[in-house]
Amino acid sequence: MLPELTRSQIEAIRDTALSFDALVRERIHASLSFRLADVADYRAALALEAAVKTGALAAGLPLSNPKPAATAR
């Protein structure tokens, strides 16, 4: 997100006239979504996370935080 900021936005953040956290929050709400899944235990949660990161589910690879292709199994 930093490369997208204008000089005036950077200066406003520096001067505490603009909150960087607020800009990030706004971007997240406008551009990203998430889903929750209830699982039985920690081991099941790790297995589900691995499946999501490697694109094993119908949705394919996540746009954020995918497992690198070289290590995906």
VMD Tcl script that draws the C-alpha trace (Angstrom):
set ca {
  {0.00 0.00 0.00}
  {2.89 2.36 0.65}
  {3.84 2.77 -3.03}
  {0.28 3.93 -3.77}
  {0.35 6.85 -1.32}
  {0.70 10.37 -2.60}
  {3.34 12.72 -1.26}
  {0.62 14.70 0.53}
  {-0.75 11.55 2.18}
  {2.73 10.59 3.38}
  {3.24 14.05 4.82}
  {-0.19 13.98 6.49}
  {0.67 10.62 8.08}
  {4.01 12.03 9.23}
  {2.24 15.03 10.76}
  {-0.41 12.75 12.35}
  {-3.15 14.51 10.38}
  {-3.95 11.20 8.65}
  {-3.95 7.72 10.17}
  {-2.11 5.06 8.19}
  {-4.05 2.43 10.15}
  {-7.30 3.99 8.96}
  {-6.12 3.86 5.34}
  {-5.15 0.19 5.70}
  {-8.47 -0.63 7.37}
  {-10.36 1.13 4.57}
  {-8.42 -0.80 1.92}
  {-9.01 -4.12 3.67}
  {-12.76 -3.52 3.95}
  {-13.01 -2.37 0.33}
  {-10.81 -5.02 -1.28}
  {-10.63 -8.17 0.82}
  {-12.98 -10.73 2.32}
  {-12.59 -13.70 4.59}
  {-14.49 -16.75 5.75}
  {-14.58 -18.57 9.02}
  {-14.69 -22.32 9.46}
  {-15.50 -24.12 12.68}
  {-13.22 -27.13 13.09}
  {-12.94 -29.82 15.75}
  {-9.46 -29.05 17.02}
  {-6.07 -27.45 16.40}
  {-4.85 -30.30 14.18}
  {-7.91 -29.95 11.94}
  {-7.35 -26.18 11.78}
  {-3.75 -26.69 10.63}
  {-4.84 -29.22 8.00}
  {-7.50 -26.84 6.68}
  {-5.00 -23.97 6.59}
  {-2.55 -26.10 4.61}
  {-5.30 -27.09 2.14}
  {-6.26 -23.45 1.62}
  {-2.67 -22.25 1.21}
  {-1.85 -24.91 -1.39}
  {-5.02 -24.33 -3.41}
  {-6.46 -27.78 -2.69}
  {-9.97 -26.36 -2.25}
  {-12.33 -25.45 -5.10}
  {-11.58 -21.72 -4.69}
  {-7.95 -22.29 -5.73}
  {-4.93 -20.46 -4.32}
  {-5.60 -17.54 -1.99}
  {-4.51 -14.11 -3.20}
  {-3.00 -13.37 0.19}
  {-0.47 -15.67 1.88}
  {-0.39 -18.66 -0.49}
  {2.18 -21.36 0.06}
  {5.07 -20.95 -2.43}
  {4.71 -23.33 -5.39}
  {8.14 -24.89 -4.78}
  {7.08 -26.15 -1.34}
  {3.38 -26.87 -2.05}
  {2.58 -30.57 -1.72}
}
mol new
graphics top color blue
foreach p $ca { graphics top sphere $p radius 0.5 }
foreach p [lrange $ca 0 end-1] q [lrange $ca 1 end] { graphics top cylinder $p $q radius 0.2 }
display resetview
